[in-house]
Amino acid sequence: MRKIILITLLSCSASFVFASEHDLLDAESCKETKEGIGYFLGIADYLFKENEKNNKTMQTEEERKANEKELFGGAIAFSQLAANYSTVYEVWCKD
């Protein structure tokens, strides 16, 4: 049983090594990926700035915390998307 699992794992990992020899994304897809990175970073930056403004507005502490949680969560999510797209771009698009 261990031999079967080992052979399966080795054959699966070998396919990833050979897959890197071929281009997964064409030039247009790489351009769109790069634009997506900028878009996601722009949204994240906007949400971080909105969170700073949120802390200065007059509102109850509960409202402030709820808004902060929503804005900060969105900013983190878009930052993570930008990081993921950056990884894809670095692996498949850089020459």
Backbone as numpy.savetxt, mean C-alpha at the origin, in Angstrom:
# Nx Ny Nz CAx CAy CAz Cx Cy Cz
5.05 -38.55 3.70 4.23 -37.35 3.70 5.10 -36.09 3.70
6.17 -36.11 4.49 7.06 -34.95 4.53 7.72 -34.71 3.18
8.08 -35.77 2.50 8.71 -35.63 1.19 7.75 -34.98 0.19
6.49 -35.35 0.24 5.50 -34.77 -0.67 5.34 -33.28 -0.40
5.26 -32.92 0.87 5.12 -31.51 1.24 6.36 -30.73 0.82
7.54 -31.30 1.05 8.78 -30.64 0.68 8.88 -30.44 -0.83
8.54 -31.45 -1.59 8.57 -31.34 -3.05 7.58 -30.29 -3.53
6.40 -30.27 -2.95 5.38 -29.28 -3.32 5.86 -27.87 -3.03
6.44 -27.66 -1.85 6.93 -26.33 -1.50 8.06 -25.90 -2.41
8.97 -26.79 -2.71 10.09 -26.44 -3.60 9.62 -26.13 -5.01
8.66 -26.88 -5.49 8.17 -26.62 -6.85 7.41 -25.30 -6.91
6.67 -24.97 -5.86 5.95 -23.70 -5.84 6.91 -22.52 -5.76
7.92 -22.64 -4.92 8.87 -21.54 -4.78 9.71 -21.38 -6.04
9.98 -22.47 -6.74 10.76 -22.39 -7.97 9.99 -21.61 -9.03
8.69 -21.73 -9.06 7.91 -21.00 -10.06 7.98 -19.49 -9.83
8.12 -19.06 -8.57 8.27 -17.63 -8.30 9.62 -17.12 -8.78
10.64 -17.92 -8.66 11.97 -17.52 -9.11 11.96 -17.35 -10.62
11.38 -18.29 -11.34 11.36 -18.21 -12.79 10.39 -17.14 -13.29
9.38 -16.82 -12.50 8.42 -15.79 -12.91 9.06 -14.41 -12.94
10.11 -14.20 -12.14 10.73 -12.89 -12.09 11.51 -12.56 -13.36
11.75 -13.54 -14.22 12.45 -13.29 -15.47 11.57 -12.59 -16.50
10.28 -12.60 -16.31 9.35 -12.02 -17.27 8.73 -10.76 -16.68
8.38 -9.84 -17.56 7.73 -8.61 -17.10 6.28 -8.89 -16.77
5.91 -8.57 -15.56 4.52 -8.73 -15.15 3.69 -7.52 -15.57
4.29 -6.34 -15.49 3.60 -5.11 -15.84 4.27 -4.45 -17.04
3.46 -3.95 -17.95 4.01 -3.22 -19.09 4.25 -1.77 -18.68
4.79 -0.97 -19.59 5.15 0.41 -19.28 3.94 1.23 -18.84
2.80 1.02 -19.49 1.59 1.76 -19.13 1.12 1.41 -17.72
1.17 0.14 -17.38 0.77 -0.29 -16.03 1.72 0.26 -14.98
3.01 0.31 -15.30 3.98 0.89 -14.37 3.71 2.37 -14.15
3.35 3.07 -15.24 3.03 4.50 -15.13 1.80 4.69 -14.23
0.78 3.86 -14.43 -0.43 3.95 -13.61 -0.14 3.62 -12.15
0.74 2.65 -11.92 1.12 2.30 -10.55 1.82 3.47 -9.88
2.72 4.11 -10.60 3.44 5.27 -10.07 2.47 6.41 -9.76
1.51 6.65 -10.65 0.50 7.68 -10.40 -0.36 7.33 -9.20
-0.67 6.05 -9.04 -1.44 5.59 -7.89 -0.73 5.86 -6.58
0.59 5.67 -6.58 1.38 5.94 -5.38 1.24 7.40 -4.98
1.39 8.28 -5.96 1.25 9.72 -5.69 -0.14 10.08 -5.21
-1.14 9.47 -5.82 -2.53 9.73 -5.44 -2.78 9.31 -3.99
-2.35 8.10 -3.62 -2.57 7.61 -2.27 -1.79 8.43 -1.24
-0.58 8.84 -1.58 0.19 9.68 -0.66 -0.46 11.05 -0.49
-1.02 11.58 -1.57 -1.71 12.86 -1.49 -2.93 12.79 -0.59
-3.70 11.74 -0.71 -4.87 11.57 0.16 -4.45 11.39 1.61
-3.42 10.59 1.85 -2.93 10.38 3.21 -2.48 11.70 3.82
-1.74 12.51 3.06 -1.28 13.80 3.54 -2.46 14.71 3.86
-3.45 14.72 2.99 -4.66 15.53 3.22 -5.35 15.11 4.52
-5.48 13.81 4.74 -6.16 13.33 5.95 -5.35 13.64 7.21
-4.03 13.57 7.13 -3.20 13.95 8.29 -3.39 15.43 8.61
-3.44 16.28 7.57 -3.64 17.71 7.78 -5.04 18.00 8.33
-6.03 17.27 7.84 -7.40 17.44 8.36 -7.46 17.04 9.83
-6.69 16.04 10.21 -6.64 15.62 11.60 -6.06 16.72 12.48
-5.03 17.42 11.97 -4.47 18.55 12.71 -5.50 19.66 12.88
-6.25 19.93 11.81 -7.32 20.94 11.90 -8.40 20.50 12.87
-8.70 19.22 12.88 -9.73 18.67 13.76 -9.40 18.94 15.23
-8.13 18.88 15.57 -7.72 19.10 16.96 -7.88 20.55 17.39
-7.99 21.48 16.42 -8.10 22.91 16.73 -9.54 23.42 16.71
-10.48 22.61 16.22 -11.87 23.07 16.13 -12.58 22.90 17.46
-13.60 23.69 17.63 -14.40 23.62 18.85 -15.40 22.47 18.73
-15.25 21.47 19.58 -16.14 20.32 19.61 -15.94 19.59 20.92
-16.85 18.72 21.23 -16.70 17.95 22.46 -15.55 16.97 22.32
-15.06 16.51 23.44 -13.94 15.58 23.43 -14.30 14.28 22.72
-15.53 13.82 22.90 -15.97 12.59 22.24 -15.99 12.75 20.72
-16.52 13.90 20.26 -16.54 14.17 18.82 -15.13 14.27 18.25
-14.27 14.95 19.00 -12.90 15.12 18.54 -12.20 13.77 18.41
-12.37 12.90 19.41 -11.74 11.59 19.37 -12.30 10.72 18.24
-13.60 10.80 18.02 -14.22 10.02 16.94 -13.71 10.48 15.58
-13.66 11.80 15.39 -13.14 12.35 14.13 -11.66 12.02 13.95
-10.91 12.12 15.04 -9.48 11.82 14.97 -9.25 10.36 14.59
-10.03 9.48 15.18 -9.89 8.06 14.89 -10.19 7.78 13.41
-11.24 8.39 12.89 -11.63 8.18 11.50 -10.58 8.76 10.54
-10.15 9.99 10.80 -9.17 10.63 9.92 -7.81 9.93 9.97
-7.38 9.62 11.17 -6.08 8.96 11.33 -6.10 7.56 10.72
-7.19 6.85 10.92 -7.32 5.52 10.33 -7.28 5.56 8.81
-7.97 6.53 8.23 -7.94 6.69 6.77 -6.56 7.04 6.26
-5.87 7.94 6.99 -4.52 8.34 6.58 -3.57 7.15 6.63
-3.68 6.35 7.65 -2.83 5.16 7.77 -3.15 4.17 6.66
-4.43 3.98 6.36 -4.82 3.04 5.30 -4.27 3.47 3.95
-4.37 4.75 3.61 -3.86 5.23 2.33 -2.33 5.21 2.30
-1.69 5.44 3.44 -0.23 5.31 3.50 0.20 3.88 3.23
-0.54 2.93 3.78 -0.22 1.52 3.56 -0.44 1.13 2.10
-1.51 1.64 1.50 -1.72 1.39 0.07 -0.57 1.92 -0.77
-0.10 3.12 -0.43 1.04 3.70 -1.16 2.28 2.83 -0.97
2.49 2.32 0.23 3.64 1.45 0.50 3.53 0.16 -0.31
2.33 -0.41 -0.37 2.14 -1.64 -1.14 2.38 -1.41 -2.63
1.84 -0.33 -3.15 2.05 0.00 -4.56 3.53 0.26 -4.83
4.22 0.90 -3.87 5.65 1.17 -4.03 6.45 -0.13 -4.12
6.06 -1.11 -3.33 6.73 -2.40 -3.39 6.54 -3.05 -4.75
5.31 -3.02 -5.24 5.03 -3.59 -6.57 5.84 -2.85 -7.63
5.87 -1.53 -7.55 6.60 -0.73 -8.53 8.10 -1.06 -8.48
8.64 -1.14 -7.27 10.06 -1.42 -7.13 10.44 -2.79 -7.69
9.59 -3.78 -7.47 9.90 -5.14 -7.92 9.71 -5.30 -9.42
8.61 -4.78 -9.97 8.25 -5.09 -11.36 8.52 -3.99 -12.36
8.78 -2.76 -11.91 8.86 -1.67 -12.87 10.24 -1.02 -12.95
11.02 -1.09 -11.91 12.32 -0.44 -11.95 13.25 -1.18 -12.89
14.02 -0.43 -13.64 14.96 -1.03 -14.60 16.26 -1.43 -13.95
